[in-house]
Amino acid sequence: MNRQNTILLALSLASATLAGTAHAQAHRYTLTAGPAHAAFNVSSSDLSGPPGTTPPGARMSVDDLSTLGIEATLHLTDRWSASLAFGAPPKAHFRGEGIAAPLGRIGSARAWFPAVLASYRFDAMGPVQPYVAAGVNYTFYTNVQVGDNYTAAFGGTASTGKVKASFGPVVKLGALLPLSDGWVVNAGWARYGIRSKATVTTQTPGFGPIARQATVKVDPDVFSLLIGRSF
């Protein structure tokens, strides 16, 4: 190979490398939003309190809910990316279970469960790009309200509640469908590991404040269909 051909080959390789880099950086960020539905898989311990204050078998559950899901993604390479998944904090309704089932809804709270995930994209299957992701969620609750029916069931005059924040794992399976002009559809299923301790304190005539607790594992399956744009 003569010197001229060597130079031409080197220029061609450099041009291809620069083009590939420009292409990888052309869509470095993606922001998507859309409906998300959480179907809870609930396991609750019995509500417990001071001896003689709480009958055995009273448990709690959480109603399924829907909200606006949002996902912001940073593309690190053609296959690897990091995402922040969050959304509008939905109002979660707590429901009595076991011997407390006749009470129905016994309280509510705003649920926040943002998550950070690392994802890996597989080879495209036609226009669809499947991916798998894993990460950590941080779940906390605000505006905790306790229903009057709960308070009356325990002979109280008023109740307050709090739910302990927690960290837990997240796994996700999804698929991307690129559209024109950088638009993309992101469909996914995720399982969140969420374990919290709920404490309800009831002002009880003749006894004062009585605190009762339950450990609740909710582990929602979150189904989402998001649309947005890469830039």
C-alpha positions, 0 to 999 in steps of 0.5 A: 500500500503506497503512502497516498492510499495509506493517507486516504484509508486513515482519513476514511477511518477518522471520518467514520469514527467522527460520524459515529461519535456525532451520531451517538451524541446526537440523541444524548438525552431522552425525556418521556411522559405518559400514563402509569398504573401501579398494581400492588402486591400487598402483604401486611402484618397484623396491626399491633399496639399495647397489650389489650388494645388491639384485636388480632387479625386487623391488617391493611392493604393499598388500592391500585392506582394510576398516575402520570409517569415521567422518565429522564434518560442519559444515554451513556453509550449505544447500549447503556443508559441511566434514568431517573423515573418519577411522576406526579405523586398519586393519592394512595388509599389504605384499606382495612383487611382481615377483621378490619375489612368491613371498615373499607378505606381507612386512610390515604397519603401522597405516595412518592417513589422516585427511582434511579436505574441503569439500563441495557439495550439489546439488538433491535427486533425490527423497529423495536429496541428491547431493554432491561433495567435495574436500580433503587427506589426511594419511597416516602409519603406525605399528607397522611390522613386517617379516616374517622371510621378507623378512629371510631372503631378503636373508640378514639376521638382523633387519629394521626398517621405516619409511614416510614420512608424506605429504599428498595430494589427495582427491576424493569423490562421495556421496549423503545419504538423510535419515531421520526424527528427524535420522538420515541415511545417507551413501554415498560413493566417494572417491579418495585420492592417497597416495605414500610412501617405505618404507625397510627396514633389514636387519642383515646378517652381514659387512656390517652394516645395509643399508637398501633403499627403494621409493617406493610410490603406493597411491591407494585407492578408498574405498567407504563406507556410513555412518549417523548423526545430525544435530543 
